Each structure stands twice: as structure tokens, then as C-alpha cells.
Amino acid sequence: MKTHRKHHLITVGGTGIGRGLGEALHKLGNKVIISGRRKEHLDATTKANPGMDSVETRTTGIVLLKSPL
């Protein structure tokens, strides 16, 4: 599997393993978008990795989906 020149969305990408994975993929030349709840962590990560983007996300509850089967 090629790991460069692709687009990746990393959830919980502002800290820890998510941040590390996002940074590693970004360094390989991928377009990386990270998401998470804490804007200050997302901003710090994107500032340290020019060209990486972030989206602040919030989950307000559980959504149940019914299977068509």
C-alpha cells in the first residue's frame, strides 16, 4: 500500500498517538486533516506542521442507525 500522496483524516489528532500518526503521514507528503474537541491542541499541532489542517469536532450524543436488513 502506498503511504504517500494521499489524503488522511485523523480523529483525535491533536495529542498522543493521533498526533504522532498525523505528523508521520504529513512528513511523507500526505494531505492530513486532524480533528478533535480541544482547539488549542489542534492549533498547536497545525502550527508545528505547516500545511496540515484541523477541524474542531464535538459529539453531543449517541446516534443510533437502523440497519436496512
All heavy atoms as a GROMACS GRO file, in nm:
protein
  518
    1MET      N    1   0.084  -0.117   0.000
    1MET     CA    2   0.000   0.000   0.000
    1MET      C    3   0.089   0.124   0.000
    1MET      O    4   0.182   0.135   0.079
    1MET     CB    5  -0.088   0.000   0.124
    1MET     CG    6  -0.179   0.120   0.132
    1MET     SD    7  -0.294   0.109   0.270
    1MET     CE    8  -0.208   0.207   0.390
    2LYS      N    9   0.061   0.217  -0.088
    2LYS     CA   10   0.134   0.344  -0.090
    2LYS      C   11   0.090   0.428   0.029
    2LYS      O   12  -0.027   0.434   0.062
    2LYS     CB   13   0.107   0.419  -0.219
    2LYS     CG   14   0.164   0.351  -0.340
    2LYS     CD   15   0.166   0.437  -0.465
    2LYS     CE   16   0.044   0.519  -0.489
    2LYS     NZ   17   0.043   0.589  -0.617
    3THR      N   18   0.188   0.491   0.093
    3THR     CA   19   0.156   0.574   0.209
    3THR      C   20   0.191   0.720   0.185
    3THR      O   21   0.203   0.797   0.278
    3THR     CB   22   0.230   0.525   0.334
    3THR    OG1   23   0.370   0.523   0.305
    3THR    CG2   24   0.183   0.387   0.377
    4HIS      N   25   0.208   0.759   0.060
    4HIS     CA   26   0.237   0.898   0.032
    4HIS      C   27   0.146   0.949  -0.079
    4HIS      O   28   0.089   0.871  -0.154
    4HIS     CB   29   0.384   0.917  -0.006
    4HIS     CG   30   0.424   0.849  -0.133
    4HIS    ND1   31   0.442   0.712  -0.142
    4HIS    CD2   32   0.446   0.898  -0.257
    4HIS    CE1   33   0.475   0.680  -0.266
    4HIS    NE2   34   0.478   0.791  -0.338
    5ARG      N   35   0.129   1.082  -0.082
    5ARG     CA   36   0.044   1.149  -0.180
    5ARG      C   37  -0.102   1.106  -0.171
    5ARG      O   38  -0.169   1.085  -0.270
    5ARG     CB   39   0.100   1.132  -0.320
    5ARG     CG   40   0.245   1.178  -0.331
    5ARG     CD   41   0.293   1.180  -0.469
    5ARG     NE   42   0.266   1.317  -0.516
    5ARG     CZ   43   0.284   1.356  -0.638
    5ARG    NH1   44   0.325   1.273  -0.729
    5ARG    NH2   45   0.260   1.480  -0.672
    6LYS      N   46  -0.150   1.091  -0.050
    6LYS     CA   47  -0.289   1.056  -0.025
    6LYS      C   48  -0.348   1.158   0.072
    6LYS      O   49  -0.279   1.242   0.125
    6LYS     CB   50  -0.300   0.916   0.035
    6LYS     CG   51  -0.257   0.807  -0.061
    6LYS     CD   52  -0.290   0.670  -0.005
    6LYS     CE   53  -0.254   0.567  -0.109
    6LYS     NZ   54  -0.355   0.471  -0.130
    7HIS      N   55  -0.478   1.148   0.095
    7HIS     CA   56  -0.548   1.233   0.190
    7HIS      C   57  -0.589   1.149   0.311
    7HIS      O   58  -0.640   1.038   0.294
    7HIS     CB   59  -0.673   1.295   0.126
    7HIS     CG   60  -0.641   1.392   0.018
    7HIS    ND1   61  -0.602   1.353  -0.108
    7HIS    CD2   62  -0.639   1.527   0.018
    7HIS    CE1   63  -0.580   1.461  -0.181
    7HIS    NE2   64  -0.602   1.568  -0.107
    8HIS      N   65  -0.567   1.204   0.431
    8HIS     CA   66  -0.599   1.131   0.554
    8HIS      C   67  -0.673   1.223   0.650
    8HIS      O   68  -0.636   1.339   0.668
    8HIS     CB   69  -0.472   1.081   0.622
    8HIS     CG   70  -0.390   0.990   0.537
    8HIS    ND1   71  -0.416   0.855   0.526
    8HIS    CD2   72  -0.284   1.014   0.457
    8HIS    CE1   73  -0.327   0.800   0.444
    8HIS    NE2   74  -0.246   0.895   0.400
    9LEU      N   75  -0.775   1.168   0.715
    9LEU     CA   76  -0.846   1.236   0.823
    9LEU      C   77  -0.815   1.158   0.950
    9LEU      O   78  -0.847   1.038   0.960
    9LEU     CB   79  -0.997   1.239   0.798
    9LEU     CG   80  -1.082   1.291   0.914
    9LEU    CD1   81  -1.049   1.436   0.944
    9LEU    CD2   82  -1.230   1.274   0.883
   10ILE      N   83  -0.752   1.224   1.045
   10ILE     CA   84  -0.713   1.160   1.171
   10ILE      C   85  -0.802   1.217   1.281
   10ILE      O   86  -0.799   1.337   1.309
   10ILE     CB   87  -0.565   1.187   1.206
   10ILE    CG1   88  -0.472   1.152   1.090
   10ILE    CG2   89  -0.526   1.114   1.334
   10ILE    CD1   90  -0.467   1.007   1.054
   11THR      N   91  -0.882   1.131   1.343
   11THR     CA   92  -0.964   1.175   1.456
   11THR      C   93  -0.878   1.175   1.582
   11THR      O   94  -0.787   1.095   1.595
   11THR     CB   95  -1.087   1.084   1.475
   11THR    OG1   96  -1.044   0.950   1.494
   11THR    CG2   97  -1.178   1.091   1.354
   12VAL      N   98  -0.906   1.265   1.671
   12VAL     CA   99  -0.829   1.285   1.794
   12VAL      C  100  -0.682   1.308   1.756
   12VAL      O  101  -0.591   1.246   1.810
   12VAL     CB  102  -0.845   1.167   1.893
   12VAL    CG1  103  -0.794   1.206   2.030
   12VAL    CG2  104  -0.990   1.123   1.904
   13GLY      N  105  -0.662   1.399   1.661
   13GLY     CA  106  -0.528   1.423   1.608
   13GLY      C  107  -0.449   1.532   1.676
   13GLY      O  108  -0.339   1.563   1.633
   14GLY      N  109  -0.501   1.591   1.782
   14GLY     CA  110  -0.429   1.699   1.849
   14GLY      C  111  -0.327   1.655   1.950
   14GLY      O  112  -0.238   1.731   1.987
   15THR      N  113  -0.337   1.531   1.996
   15THR     CA  114  -0.246   1.482   2.100
   15THR      C  115  -0.216   1.334   2.081
   15THR      O  116  -0.285   1.265   2.006
   15THR     CB  117  -0.307   1.499   2.242
   15THR    OG1  118  -0.430   1.426   2.248
   15THR    CG2  119  -0.332   1.645   2.276
   16GLY      N  120  -0.118   1.286   2.152
   16GLY     CA  121  -0.088   1.143   2.162
   16GLY      C  122  -0.063   1.072   2.031
   16GLY      O  123   0.002   1.124   1.940
   17ILE      N  124  -0.115   0.950   2.023
   17ILE     CA  125  -0.094   0.864   1.907
   17ILE      C  126  -0.153   0.926   1.781
   17ILE      O  127  -0.094   0.920   1.673
   17ILE     CB  128  -0.153   0.724   1.931
   17ILE    CG1  129  -0.075   0.654   2.042
   17ILE    CG2  130  -0.152   0.641   1.803
   17ILE    CD1  131  -0.136   0.524   2.090
   18GLY      N  132  -0.269   0.991   1.792
   18GLY     CA  133  -0.331   1.055   1.676
   18GLY      C  134  -0.243   1.165   1.620
   18GLY      O  135  -0.225   1.176   1.498
   19ARG      N  136  -0.185   1.245   1.707
   19ARG     CA  137  -0.093   1.350   1.661
   19ARG      C  138   0.029   1.289   1.595
   19ARG      O  139   0.072   1.332   1.488
   19ARG     CB  140  -0.052   1.441   1.776
   19ARG     CG  141   0.044   1.549   1.731
   19ARG     CD  142   0.083   1.646   1.841
   19ARG     NE  143   0.182   1.739   1.790
   19ARG     CZ  144   0.206   1.858   1.842
   19ARG    NH1  145   0.138   1.899   1.948
   19ARG    NH2  146   0.299   1.937   1.790
   20GLY      N  147   0.086   1.188   1.659
   20GLY     CA  148   0.206   1.123   1.604
   20GLY      C  149   0.179   1.062   1.467
   20GLY      O  150   0.262   1.076   1.376
   21LEU      N  151   0.066   0.998   1.452
   21LEU     CA  152   0.030   0.938   1.324
   21LEU      C  153   0.010   1.046   1.218
   21LEU      O  154   0.061   1.035   1.106
   21LEU     CB  155  -0.097   0.854   1.337
   21LEU     CG  156  -0.150   0.791   1.210
   21LEU    CD1  157  -0.048   0.695   1.150
   21LEU    CD2  158  -0.282   0.720   1.237
   22GLY      N  159  -0.061   1.152   1.255
   22GLY     CA  160  -0.082   1.262   1.161
   22GLY      C  161   0.048   1.325   1.116
   22GLY      O  162   0.069   1.353   0.997
   23GLU      N  163   0.138   1.348   1.211
   23GLU     CA  164   0.267   1.409   1.176
   23GLU      C  165   0.350   1.317   1.088
   23GLU      O  166   0.414   1.363   0.992
   23GLU     CB  167   0.344   1.445   1.304
   23GLU     CG  168   0.283   1.561   1.378
   23GLU     CD  169   0.352   1.595   1.507
   23GLU    OE1  170   0.411   1.505   1.571
   23GLU    OE2  171   0.345   1.712   1.546
   24ALA      N  172   0.350   1.188   1.117
   24ALA     CA  173   0.426   1.093   1.035
   24ALA      C  174   0.374   1.088   0.892
   24ALA      O  175   0.452   1.090   0.796
   24ALA     CB  176   0.421   0.954   1.099
   25LEU      N  177   0.242   1.083   0.876
   25LEU     CA  178   0.183   1.081   0.742
   25LEU      C  179   0.208   1.212   0.669
   25LEU      O  180   0.234   1.214   0.548
   25LEU     CB  181   0.033   1.052   0.751
   25LEU     CG  182  -0.005   0.911   0.794
   25LEU    CD1  183  -0.153   0.903   0.826
   25LEU    CD2  184   0.034   0.810   0.686
   26HIS      N  185   0.203   1.323   0.741
   26HIS     CA  186   0.227   1.454   0.683
   26HIS      C  187   0.372   1.465   0.631
   26HIS      O  188   0.396   1.516   0.522
   26HIS     CB  189   0.198   1.562   0.787
   26HIS     CG  190   0.217   1.702   0.739
   26HIS    ND1  191   0.137   1.758   0.642
   26HIS    CD2  192   0.306   1.798   0.775
   26HIS    CE1  193   0.176   1.882   0.620
   26HIS    NE2  194   0.278   1.908   0.700
   27LYS      N  195   0.467   1.413   0.708
   27LYS     CA  196   0.608   1.418   0.669
   27LYS      C  197   0.636   1.334   0.545
   27LYS      O  198   0.732   1.359   0.474
   27LYS     CB  199   0.697   1.373   0.784
   27LYS     CG  200   0.705   1.476   0.895
   27LYS     CD  201   0.787   1.428   1.012
   27LYS     CE  202   0.783   1.530   1.123
   27LYS     NZ  203   0.845   1.482   1.246
   28LEU      N  204   0.549   1.236   0.517
   28LEU     CA  205   0.564   1.154   0.397
   28LEU      C  206   0.504   1.220   0.274
   28LEU      O  207   0.504   1.162   0.165
   28LEU     CB  208   0.499   1.017   0.419
   28LEU     CG  209   0.569   0.924   0.516
   28LEU    CD1  210   0.484   0.799   0.541
   28LEU    CD2  211   0.706   0.885   0.463
   29GLY      N  212   0.448   1.341   0.291
   29GLY     CA  213   0.394   1.414   0.177
   29GLY      C  214   0.244   1.400   0.158
   29GLY      O  215   0.192   1.434   0.053
   30ASN      N  216   0.176   1.351   0.258
   30ASN     CA  217   0.031   1.334   0.251
   30ASN      C  218  -0.041   1.461   0.294
   30ASN      O  219   0.011   1.542   0.370
   30ASN     CB  220  -0.015   1.222   0.345
   30ASN     CG  221   0.039   1.088   0.301
   30ASN    OD1  222  -0.006   1.033   0.203
   30ASN    ND2  223   0.138   1.037   0.373
   31LYS      N  224  -0.163   1.478   0.246
   31LYS     CA  225  -0.252   1.585   0.292
   31LYS      C  226  -0.322   1.530   0.416
   31LYS      O  227  -0.392   1.428   0.408
   31LYS     CB  228  -0.354   1.620   0.183
   31LYS     CG  229  -0.456   1.721   0.227
   31LYS     CD  230  -0.392   1.854   0.258
   31LYS     CE  231  -0.499   1.953   0.303
   31LYS     NZ  232  -0.441   2.069   0.366
   32VAL      N  233  -0.303   1.595   0.530
   32VAL     CA  234  -0.358   1.545   0.657
   32VAL      C  235  -0.450   1.650   0.718
   32VAL      O  236  -0.415   1.767   0.728
   32VAL     CB  237  -0.245   1.509   0.756
   32VAL    CG1  238  -0.303   1.469   0.891
   32VAL    CG2  239  -0.158   1.398   0.700
   33ILE      N  240  -0.567   1.604   0.759
   33ILE     CA  241  -0.662   1.686   0.835
   33ILE      C  242  -0.682   1.615   0.968
   33ILE      O  243  -0.714   1.496   0.970
   33ILE     CB  244  -0.796   1.702   0.762
   33ILE    CG1  245  -0.773   1.764   0.624
   33ILE    CG2  246  -0.893   1.785   0.845
   33ILE    CD1  247  -0.895   1.759   0.535
   34ILE      N  248  -0.661   1.687   1.078
   34ILE     CA  249  -0.682   1.628   1.210
   34ILE      C  250  -0.811   1.686   1.269
   34ILE      O  251  -0.850   1.798   1.237
   34ILE     CB  252  -0.563   1.655   1.304
   34ILE    CG1  253  -0.535   1.804   1.317
   34ILE    CG2  254  -0.441   1.579   1.256
   34ILE    CD1  255  -0.433   1.840   1.423
   35SER      N  256  -0.876   1.608   1.353
   35SER     CA  257  -0.996   1.657   1.420
   35SER      C  258  -0.988   1.625   1.567
   35SER      O  259  -0.915   1.535   1.610
   35SER     CB  260  -1.122   1.594   1.359
   35SER     OG  261  -1.130   1.457   1.392
   36GLY      N  262  -1.062   1.701   1.645
   36GLY     CA  263  -1.065   1.678   1.789
   36GLY      C  264  -1.150   1.784   1.858
   36GLY      O  265  -1.197   1.878   1.794
   37ARG      N  266  -1.166   1.770   1.989
   37ARG     CA  267  -1.250   1.861   2.066
   37ARG      C  268  -1.176   1.985   2.114
   37ARG      O  269  -1.236   2.090   2.131
   37ARG     CB  270  -1.306   1.790   2.190
   37ARG     CG  271  -1.404   1.679   2.160
   37ARG     CD  272  -1.458   1.616   2.288
   37ARG     NE  273  -1.352   1.549   2.363
   37ARG     CZ  274  -1.315   1.579   2.487
   37ARG    NH1  275  -1.374   1.674   2.554
   37ARG    NH2  276  -1.218   1.512   2.546
   38ARG      N  277  -1.046   1.972   2.138
   38ARG     CA  278  -0.972   2.080   2.202
   38ARG      C  279  -0.895   2.163   2.099
   38ARG      O  280  -0.790   2.122   2.051
   38ARG     CB  281  -0.879   2.023   2.308
   38ARG     CG  282  -0.959   1.956   2.420
   38ARG     CD  283  -0.872   1.892   2.522
   38ARG     NE  284  -0.805   1.776   2.462
   38ARG     CZ  285  -0.720   1.700   2.528
   38ARG    NH1  286  -0.688   1.727   2.652
   38ARG    NH2  287  -0.666   1.596   2.468
   39LYS      N  288  -0.952   2.279   2.068
   39LYS     CA  289  -0.897   2.365   1.962
   39LYS      C  290  -0.753   2.404   1.990
   39LYS      O  291  -0.672   2.412   1.897
   39LYS     CB  292  -0.984   2.489   1.946
   39LYS     CG  293  -0.941   2.578   1.832
   39LYS     CD  294  -1.046   2.679   1.798
   39LYS     CE  295  -1.007   2.778   1.693
   39LYS     NZ  296  -0.908   2.743   1.597
   40GLU      N  297  -0.718   2.427   2.115
   40GLU     CA  298  -0.581   2.469   2.146
   40GLU      C  299  -0.479   2.361   2.109
   40GLU      O  300  -0.369   2.392   2.061
   40GLU     CB  301  -0.567   2.510   2.294
   40GLU     CG  302  -0.593   2.401   2.394
   40GLU     CD  303  -0.740   2.381   2.431
   40GLU    OE1  304  -0.829   2.444   2.371
   40GLU    OE2  305  -0.765   2.298   2.520
   41HIS      N  306  -0.515   2.236   2.124
   41HIS     CA  307  -0.425   2.126   2.085
   41HIS      C  308  -0.418   2.113   1.933
   41HIS      O  309  -0.310   2.087   1.877
   41HIS     CB  310  -0.470   1.993   2.147
   41HIS     CG  311  -0.451   1.988   2.295
   41HIS    ND1  312  -0.329   1.970   2.354
   41HIS    CD2  313  -0.541   2.001   2.395
   41HIS    CE1  314  -0.342   1.971   2.485
   41HIS    NE2  315  -0.471   1.990   2.513
   42LEU      N  316  -0.531   2.129   1.868
   42LEU     CA  317  -0.533   2.124   1.721
   42LEU      C  318  -0.448   2.237   1.664
   42LEU      O  319  -0.369   2.216   1.571
   42LEU     CB  320  -0.676   2.133   1.669
   42LEU     CG  321  -0.770   2.020   1.709
   42LEU    CD1  322  -0.913   2.054   1.667
   42LEU    CD2  323  -0.727   1.888   1.648
   43ASP      N  324  -0.463   2.358   1.719
   43ASP     CA  325  -0.387   2.473   1.671
   43ASP      C  326  -0.237   2.453   1.691
   43ASP      O  327  -0.156   2.487   1.604
   43ASP     CB  328  -0.432   2.601   1.741
   43ASP     CG  329  -0.572   2.646   1.700
   43ASP    OD1  330  -0.622   2.596   1.595
   43ASP    OD2  331  -0.630   2.729   1.771
   44ALA      N  332  -0.199   2.396   1.805
   44ALA     CA  333  -0.056   2.371   1.831
   44ALA      C  334   0.001   2.270   1.731
   44ALA      O  335   0.113   2.286   1.682
   44ALA     CB  336  -0.037   2.320   1.974
   45THR      N  337  -0.077   2.169   1.699
   45THR     CA  338  -0.032   2.067   1.605
   45THR      C  339  -0.018   2.123   1.464
   45THR      O  340   0.083   2.099   1.397
   45THR     CB  341  -0.127   1.946   1.606
   45THR    OG1  342  -0.135   1.894   1.739
   45THR    CG2  343  -0.080   1.837   1.512
   46THR      N  344  -0.117   2.199   1.419
   46THR     CA  345  -0.109   2.255   1.284
   46THR      C  346  -0.002   2.363   1.274
   46THR      O  347   0.061   2.378   1.170
   46THR     CB  348  -0.245   2.309   1.236
   46THR    OG1  349  -0.294   2.405   1.331
   46THR    CG2  350  -0.346   2.198   1.220
   47LYS      N  351   0.023   2.436   1.383
   47LYS     CA  352   0.130   2.536   1.382
   47LYS      C  353   0.267   2.468   1.369
   47LYS      O  354   0.354   2.518   1.299
   47LYS     CB  355   0.125   2.620   1.510
   47LYS     CG  356   0.226   2.731   1.513
   47LYS     CD  357   0.212   2.816   1.637
   47LYS     CE  358   0.316   2.928   1.636
   47LYS     NZ  359   0.308   3.010   1.757
   48ALA      N  360   0.282   2.354   1.434
   48ALA     CA  361   0.408   2.280   1.427
   48ALA      C  362   0.426   2.205   1.296
   48ALA      O  363   0.536   2.160   1.264
   48ALA     CB  364   0.416   2.181   1.544
   49ASN      N  365   0.318   2.192   1.217
   49ASN     CA  366   0.320   2.117   1.091
   49ASN      C  367   0.253   2.198   0.981
   49ASN      O  368   0.138   2.173   0.946
   49ASN     CB  369   0.248   1.983   1.109
   49ASN     CG  370   0.314   1.895   1.212
   49ASN    OD1  371   0.412   1.828   1.182
   49ASN    ND2  372   0.264   1.897   1.334
   50PRO      N  373   0.324   2.298   0.925
   50PRO     CA  374   0.264   2.382   0.820
   50PRO      C  375   0.209   2.298   0.705
   50PRO      O  376   0.274   2.203   0.660
   50PRO     CB  377   0.381   2.468   0.774
   50PRO     CG  378   0.475   2.471   0.890
   50PRO     CD  379   0.461   2.335   0.954
   51GLY      N  380   0.088   2.331   0.663
   51GLY     CA  381   0.022   2.258   0.555
   51GLY      C  382  -0.080   2.157   0.605
   51GLY      O  383  -0.164   2.110   0.530
   52MET      N  384  -0.074   2.123   0.733
   52MET     CA  385  -0.173   2.035   0.794
   52MET      C  386  -0.294   2.120   0.834
   52MET      O  387  -0.277   2.233   0.877
   52MET     CB  388  -0.114   1.965   0.918
   52MET     CG  389  -0.203   1.861   0.979
   52MET     SD  390  -0.133   1.789   1.133
   52MET     CE  391   0.000   1.690   1.069
   53ASP      N  392  -0.413   2.067   0.819
   53ASP     CA  393  -0.535   2.139   0.855
   53ASP      C  394  -0.603   2.070   0.972
   53ASP      O  395  -0.578   1.953   1.001
   53ASP     CB  396  -0.631   2.145   0.736
   53ASP     CG  397  -0.578   2.233   0.624
   53ASP    OD1  398  -0.530   2.343   0.654
   53ASP    OD2  399  -0.587   2.191   0.509
   54SER      N  400  -0.694   2.143   1.038
   54SER     CA  401  -0.767   2.085   1.151
   54SER      C  402  -0.913   2.126   1.148
   54SER      O  403  -0.949   2.228   1.090
   54SER     CB  404  -0.704   2.128   1.284
   54SER     OG  405  -0.722   2.266   1.306
   55VAL      N  406  -0.995   2.044   1.213
   55VAL     CA  407  -1.138   2.070   1.227
   55VAL      C  408  -1.175   2.038   1.371
   55VAL      O  409  -1.150   1.927   1.419
   55VAL     CB  410  -1.221   1.980   1.132
   55VAL    CG1  411  -1.369   2.001   1.154
   55VAL    CG2  412  -1.184   2.006   0.988
   56GLU      N  413  -1.233   2.136   1.439
   56GLU     CA  414  -1.281   2.112   1.576
   56GLU      C  415  -1.413   2.037   1.567
   56GLU      O  416  -1.505   2.079   1.496
   56GLU     CB  417  -1.299   2.243   1.650
   56GLU     CG  418  -1.339   2.226   1.794
   56GLU     CD  419  -1.356   2.359   1.866
   56GLU    OE1  420  -1.355   2.464   1.802
   56GLU    OE2  421  -1.372   2.354   1.989
   57THR      N  422  -1.423   1.926   1.637
   57THR     CA  423  -1.545   1.846   1.635
   57THR      C  424  -1.595   1.824   1.777
   57THR      O  425  -1.517   1.812   1.870
   57THR     CB  426  -1.521   1.709   1.568
   57THR    OG1  427  -1.413   1.643   1.634
   57THR    CG2  428  -1.488   1.724   1.421
   58ARG      N  429  -1.725   1.817   1.790
   58ARG     CA  430  -1.788   1.791   1.920
   58ARG      C  431  -1.896   1.686   1.900
   58ARG      O  432  -1.974   1.693   1.805
   58ARG     CB  433  -1.850   1.917   1.977
   58ARG     CG  434  -1.750   2.023   2.008
   58ARG     CD  435  -1.777   2.079   2.145
   58ARG     NE  436  -1.673   2.174   2.178
   58ARG     CZ  437  -1.586   2.153   2.275
   58ARG    NH1  438  -1.592   2.045   2.348
   58ARG    NH2  439  -1.494   2.243   2.303
   59THR      N  440  -1.902   1.592   1.990
   59THR     CA  441  -2.007   1.492   1.989
   59THR      C  442  -2.104   1.529   2.100
   59THR      O  443  -2.065   1.541   2.216
   59THR     CB  444  -1.951   1.351   2.013
   59THR    OG1  445  -1.853   1.325   1.913
   59THR    CG2  446  -2.058   1.247   2.006
   60THR      N  447  -2.230   1.547   2.065
   60THR     CA  448  -2.328   1.589   2.166
   60THR      C  449  -2.418   1.476   2.212
   60THR      O  450  -2.499   1.494   2.299
   60THR     CB  451  -2.416   1.703   2.110
   60THR    OG1  452  -2.479   1.658   1.991
   60THR    CG2  453  -2.333   1.825   2.081
   61GLY      N  454  -2.405   1.360   2.153
   61GLY     CA  455  -2.486   1.247   2.194
   61GLY      C  456  -2.462   1.128   2.104
   61GLY      O  457  -2.383   1.132   2.012
   62ILE      N  458  -2.529   1.022   2.134
   62ILE     CA  459  -2.516   0.899   2.056
   62ILE      C  460  -2.626   0.893   1.951
   62ILE      O  461  -2.742   0.920   1.980
   62ILE     CB  462  -2.525   0.776   2.149
   62ILE    CG1  463  -2.410   0.779   2.250
   62ILE    CG2  464  -2.526   0.648   2.068
   62ILE    CD1  465  -2.419   0.673   2.356
   63VAL      N  466  -2.589   0.861   1.832
   63VAL     CA  467  -2.684   0.847   1.723
   63VAL      C  468  -2.694   0.699   1.690
   63VAL      O  469  -2.594   0.633   1.664
   63VAL     CB  470  -2.639   0.925   1.598
   63VAL    CG1  471  -2.735   0.904   1.484
   63VAL    CG2  472  -2.626   1.073   1.630
   64LEU      N  473  -2.814   0.646   1.691
   64LEU     CA  474  -2.836   0.505   1.657
   64LEU      C  475  -2.885   0.496   1.514
   64LEU      O  476  -2.978   0.566   1.474
   64LEU     CB  477  -2.937   0.442   1.752
   64LEU     CG  478  -2.900   0.441   1.899
   64LEU    CD1  479  -3.015   0.384   1.982
   64LEU    CD2  480  -2.774   0.358   1.921
   65LEU      N  481  -2.822   0.412   1.436
   65LEU     CA  482  -2.861   0.393   1.298
   65LEU      C  483  -2.928   0.257   1.283
   65LEU      O  484  -2.878   0.159   1.336
   65LEU     CB  485  -2.739   0.400   1.207
   65LEU     CG  486  -2.659   0.530   1.212
   65LEU    CD1  487  -2.535   0.518   1.125
   65LEU    CD2  488  -2.743   0.647   1.167
   66LYS      N  489  -3.038   0.253   1.212
   66LYS     CA  490  -3.106   0.128   1.190
   66LYS      C  491  -3.052   0.064   1.063
   66LYS      O  492  -3.036   0.129   0.962
   66LYS     CB  493  -3.256   0.148   1.176
   66LYS     CG  494  -3.326   0.181   1.305
   66LYS     CD  495  -3.474   0.180   1.285
   66LYS     CE  496  -3.545   0.198   1.418
   66LYS     NZ  497  -3.690   0.188   1.404
   67SER      N  498  -3.028  -0.064   1.072
   67SER     CA  499  -2.983  -0.138   0.956
   67SER      C  500  -3.102  -0.165   0.863
   67SER      O  501  -3.212  -0.194   0.911
   67SER     CB  502  -2.923  -0.271   1.000
   67SER     OG  503  -2.896  -0.351   0.888
   68PRO      N  504  -3.083  -0.152   0.731
   68PRO     CA  505  -3.194  -0.180   0.640
   68PRO      C  506  -3.226  -0.328   0.631
   68PRO      O  507  -3.324  -0.367   0.571
   68PRO     CB  508  -3.143  -0.126   0.507
   68PRO     CG  509  -2.994  -0.132   0.517
   68PRO     CD  510  -2.963  -0.109   0.661
   69LEU      N  511  -3.146  -0.412   0.694
   69LEU     CA  512  -3.169  -0.556   0.688
   69LEU      C  513  -3.254  -0.605   0.804
   69LEU      O  514  -3.255  -0.562   0.909
   69LEU     CB  515  -3.036  -0.632   0.688
   69LEU     CG  516  -2.943  -0.594   0.573
   69LEU    CD1  517  -2.811  -0.668   0.587
   69LEU    CD2  518  -3.007  -0.629   0.440
   0.00000   0.00000   0.00000
